[in-house]
Amino acid sequence: MFNPLPKSRLRVFVSLLAVTGLSACVDVNVPSSTSAPSTQVPDTSYVQQPVARGLQSGPVTVESFAAIVRHVEPIAESECRARTQGANCDFKIVVDSDPSAPANAYQSVDSTGRPVLTFSVALLTDLQNNDELAFILGHEAAHHIRGHLDRSQDSAILGGILGGVLATAIGAGASTVETVQNLGATVGARRFSKSYELEADQLGTVIAYRAGYNPIRGAAFFTRIADPGDQFLGSHPPNDQRIETVRRTMATL
């Protein structure tokens, strides 16, 4: 019986995607790309003025990291409950202590379905103030709230199936079909990646602001990392587009 995307390969790809999560969300070494910013206007009826928690400058310490998590996590969970139905909103926030891990933060889920937000030590070292960490933390939480990981997996599965069908239709051999399936899955996963990043920037701005931090100051992080430009099937939007998304969102608060 013909199967355009063998379940064993499909499970492997989806498992890898789930483990890595939405990786390199703020990777300072990996280039990124563009898409239209989210048009959703956040509900600001409950938003109060920030309490200037992010005025401290300098590297993020263990103590300041813990304090920022205490301020931002309840807001992120509140937004999660308000914007989703039945989602697990109990965020687990961890630091990857591997000194060789690149500067990065990403969202994933554990074996129980609990959302996990991971920060590498290298990223924390690169941050210059508490606002940057609060904004990135809000951004990663927003990926879960918007369901980006599941949506990326669905797109990857569809891309792999379509690739396998097309390759089989033209009489390709088994190895070629598998290669095209993997390529289709990659393209599918990347299809909406840039717009997902902008959606996370928009909601991450709301979360950081409600937690008492300055998202515009936090988004200055993008001025210090390599600009990915507008790459075809790139994973991230241009830095100036991300900063503009933050500014536009703040203008509504």
Secondary structure, 3 states (H helix, E strand, C coil): CCCCCCHHHHHHHHHHHHHHCCCCCCCCCCCCCCCCCCCCCCCCCCCCCCCCCCCCECCCCHHHHHHHHHHHHHHHHHHHHHHCCCCCCCCEEEEECCCCCCCCEEEEECCCCCEEEEEEHHHHHHCCEHHHHHHHHHHHHHHHHCCHHHHHHHHHHHHHHHHHHHHHHCCCCHHHHHHHHHHHHHHHHHCCHHHHHHHHHHHHHHHHHHCCCCHHHHHHHHHCCCCCCCCCCCCCCCHHHHHHHHHHHHHHC
